[in-house]
Amino acid sequence: MTFVERIKEALIQGQEGDVRRLAEEGLAAGIGASDLLNNGLVAGMEIVGERFRTREIFLPDVLLAARAMHAGLDVIKPRLEGPAAPPRGTVIIGTVEGDLHDIGKNLVGIMLRGSGFEVVDLGHSVSPSAFVSTAKDRNAHVVGMSALLTTTMPVMGKVVAGLKEAGLGHVKTIIGGAPVSEAFARQIGADGYGYDAARAVEMIRGWIG
């Protein structure tokens, strides 16, 4: 088994110490940082995401894998040169204004980073104007919104409308959270609905590739 395959397997198993050690040994052996990143860490997190989607593993397993991924990133980041590992795209995420629930949103962020995306997490109770201005400033590809309360769902529609009014109609929008649905996504003009974190990440990966 190669270093890259070993680091991928260690990440899938959530073995933080092994991932860090293998990353260090791989670099010392002359393996490229981008190879370790893309074919080791990112490939491993993609498998973790798929297994989470199919319910083979659960949230604690994803969090362990994410910790292992960050341990590996800490080692190889200094060796990555600008063009060697460009992000797949930029995704803005946040829980909409008036809502504080962010567990699902945080999980989406973890899994997106593990898939090689740049993630800008605006936190909770985010206003429509903050979503729009950040999407513009960061040249975002996707804006993802989460809500738990039915009373905050209309804010999602305001974000979608605000993006279009700002000339950002090309930015994809995806919504998620317990009270929302695919029908509601269509109603407000959002591009997608993620019924769980794994599905949301899968959809975003399909848009950006």
C-alpha positions as CSV (number, residue, x, y, z in Angstrom):
1,M,0.0,0.0,0.0
2,T,1.4,3.4,-1.0
3,F,1.8,6.4,1.3
4,V,-1.1,8.0,-0.4
5,E,-3.3,5.0,0.0
6,R,-2.3,4.6,3.7
7,I,-3.0,8.2,4.5
8,K,-6.4,7.9,2.8
9,E,-7.3,4.8,4.8
10,A,-6.1,6.4,8.1
11,L,-8.3,9.4,7.5
12,I,-11.3,7.2,6.7
13,Q,-10.7,5.5,10.1
14,G,-10.4,8.8,11.8
15,Q,-6.8,8.1,13.0
16,E,-5.6,11.7,13.5
17,G,-2.1,10.8,14.8
18,D,-1.5,8.3,11.9
19,V,-2.6,10.9,9.3
20,R,-0.2,13.5,10.7
21,R,2.7,11.0,10.8
22,L,2.1,9.6,7.4
23,A,1.9,13.1,5.9
24,E,5.2,14.0,7.5
25,E,6.8,10.7,6.3
26,G,5.3,11.1,2.8
27,L,6.8,14.6,2.4
28,A,10.1,13.3,3.7
29,A,10.0,10.5,1.1
30,G,9.5,13.0,-1.7
31,I,5.8,12.6,-2.3
32,G,4.3,15.8,-3.6
33,A,2.1,17.8,-1.2
34,S,-0.6,18.1,-3.9
35,D,-0.6,14.3,-4.3
36,L,-1.0,13.8,-0.6
37,L,-3.8,16.4,-0.5
38,N,-5.9,15.4,-3.5
39,N,-5.3,11.6,-3.7
40,G,-5.0,11.1,0.1
41,L,-6.9,13.6,2.2
42,V,-9.5,14.8,-0.2
43,A,-10.1,11.3,-1.7
44,G,-10.5,10.0,1.8
45,M,-13.0,12.6,2.9
46,E,-15.0,11.9,-0.3
47,I,-15.4,8.3,0.8
48,V,-16.3,9.4,4.3
49,G,-19.0,11.6,2.8
50,E,-20.4,8.9,0.7
51,R,-20.5,6.4,3.6
52,F,-22.3,9.0,5.7
53,R,-24.8,9.6,2.9
54,T,-25.5,5.9,2.8
55,R,-25.7,5.6,6.6
56,E,-22.7,3.3,6.8
57,I,-21.2,5.7,9.3
58,F,-22.5,8.4,11.5
59,L,-21.8,12.0,12.6
60,P,-19.1,11.1,15.2
61,D,-17.2,9.2,12.5
62,V,-17.3,12.2,10.2
63,L,-16.0,14.5,12.9
64,L,-13.1,12.1,13.6
65,A,-12.2,12.0,9.9
66,A,-12.4,15.8,9.8
67,R,-10.0,16.1,12.7
68,A,-7.7,13.7,10.9
69,M,-7.9,15.7,7.7
70,H,-7.0,19.0,9.5
71,A,-4.0,17.3,11.1
72,G,-2.8,16.3,7.7
73,L,-3.5,19.7,6.2
74,D,-1.4,21.3,9.0
75,V,1.6,19.3,7.8
76,I,1.3,19.7,4.1
77,K,-0.1,23.2,3.7
78,P,3.3,24.9,4.1
79,R,4.5,22.8,1.1
80,L,1.6,23.6,-1.2
81,E,2.4,26.1,-3.8
82,G,-0.4,28.4,-5.2
83,P,-1.3,26.6,-8.4
84,A,-0.7,23.1,-7.1
85,A,-4.0,22.7,-5.3
86,P,-6.5,25.4,-6.2
87,P,-9.9,25.1,-4.5
88,R,-12.7,23.5,-6.5
89,G,-14.8,26.6,-5.8
90,T,-16.0,29.0,-3.1
91,V,-19.1,28.3,-1.1
92,I,-20.7,30.8,1.3
93,I,-22.7,29.1,4.1
94,G,-24.7,30.4,7.0
95,T,-27.8,30.1,9.1
96,V,-30.4,32.7,8.0
97,E,-31.3,35.8,10.1
98,G,-33.3,35.1,13.2
99,D,-32.2,31.4,13.4
100,L,-29.4,30.1,15.6
101,H,-29.3,26.4,14.6
102,D,-26.1,25.5,12.9
103,I,-25.2,21.8,13.5
104,G,-26.2,20.8,10.0
105,K,-24.6,23.9,8.5
106,N,-21.3,23.2,10.3
107,L,-21.3,19.6,9.1
108,V,-21.8,20.8,5.5
109,G,-18.8,23.1,5.9
110,I,-16.6,20.3,7.2
111,M,-17.5,18.0,4.4
112,L,-17.1,20.7,1.7
113,R,-13.6,21.6,3.0
114,G,-12.8,17.9,2.9
115,S,-13.8,17.8,-0.7
116,G,-11.5,20.6,-1.6
117,F,-13.8,23.7,-1.5
118,E,-13.0,27.0,0.0
119,V,-15.8,27.6,2.6
120,V,-16.8,31.0,4.0
121,D,-18.9,30.3,7.1
122,L,-20.9,33.4,8.1
123,G,-22.2,31.7,11.2
124,H,-25.8,32.1,12.4
125,S,-28.5,34.7,12.1
126,V,-27.0,36.0,8.9
127,S,-28.9,38.8,7.1
128,P,-29.7,38.7,3.4
129,S,-27.4,41.6,2.7
130,A,-24.5,39.8,4.3
131,F,-25.0,36.8,2.2
132,V,-25.2,38.9,-1.0
133,S,-22.2,41.2,-0.2
134,T,-20.0,38.2,0.8
135,A,-20.9,36.3,-2.3
136,K,-20.0,39.3,-4.4
137,D,-16.7,40.1,-2.5
138,R,-15.5,36.5,-2.6
139,N,-16.7,35.6,-6.2
140,A,-18.7,32.8,-4.8
141,H,-19.9,29.9,-6.8
142,V,-22.6,28.7,-4.3
143,V,-24.5,30.2,-1.4
144,G,-25.9,27.7,1.1
145,M,-28.5,28.6,3.7
146,S,-29.8,26.7,6.7
147,A,-32.9,27.2,8.9
148,L,-34.6,25.3,11.7
149,L,-37.5,27.6,12.4
150,T,-40.4,28.0,10.1
151,T,-40.5,31.7,10.9
152,T,-37.1,32.2,9.4
153,M,-37.7,30.3,6.1
154,P,-38.9,33.5,4.2
155,V,-35.4,34.9,4.7
156,M,-34.1,32.3,2.3
157,G,-36.3,33.8,-0.4
158,K,-34.9,37.2,0.3
159,V,-31.4,36.0,-0.2
160,V,-32.2,34.4,-3.5
161,A,-34.0,37.6,-4.7
162,G,-31.1,39.7,-3.3
163,L,-28.5,37.8,-5.3
164,K,-30.5,38.2,-8.5
165,E,-31.0,41.9,-7.9
166,A,-27.3,42.3,-7.3
167,G,-26.5,40.7,-10.7
168,L,-25.4,37.5,-9.1
169,G,-28.0,35.3,-10.7
170,H,-25.2,32.9,-11.8
171,V,-24.4,32.0,-8.2
172,K,-26.1,28.7,-7.3
173,T,-28.2,28.6,-4.1
174,I,-29.0,25.6,-1.9
175,I,-31.1,25.4,1.2
176,G,-31.4,22.9,4.0
177,G,-32.9,22.4,7.5
178,A,-35.7,20.5,9.1
179,P,-38.6,22.7,8.0
180,V,-37.6,23.2,4.3
181,S,-38.3,21.0,1.4
182,E,-37.7,20.6,-2.3
183,A,-41.0,22.2,-3.0
184,F,-40.1,25.2,-0.9
185,A,-36.8,25.5,-2.8
186,R,-38.6,25.7,-6.1
187,Q,-41.0,28.2,-4.7
188,I,-38.3,30.7,-3.7
189,G,-36.2,30.0,-6.8
190,A,-33.3,28.2,-5.1
191,D,-31.3,25.9,-7.2
192,G,-31.3,23.0,-4.8
193,Y,-32.4,21.4,-1.6
194,G,-30.1,19.3,0.6
195,Y,-32.2,17.1,2.8
196,D,-29.0,16.2,4.7
197,A,-25.4,17.3,4.7
198,A,-24.2,14.5,2.5
199,R,-26.8,15.3,-0.2
200,A,-26.0,19.0,0.0
201,V,-22.3,18.4,-0.6
202,E,-23.0,15.8,-3.4
203,M,-25.2,18.4,-5.1
204,I,-22.6,21.2,-4.9
205,R,-19.9,18.9,-6.2
206,G,-22.2,18.1,-9.1
207,W,-22.6,21.8,-9.9
208,I,-18.9,22.6,-9.7
209,G,-17.2,19.3,-10.5
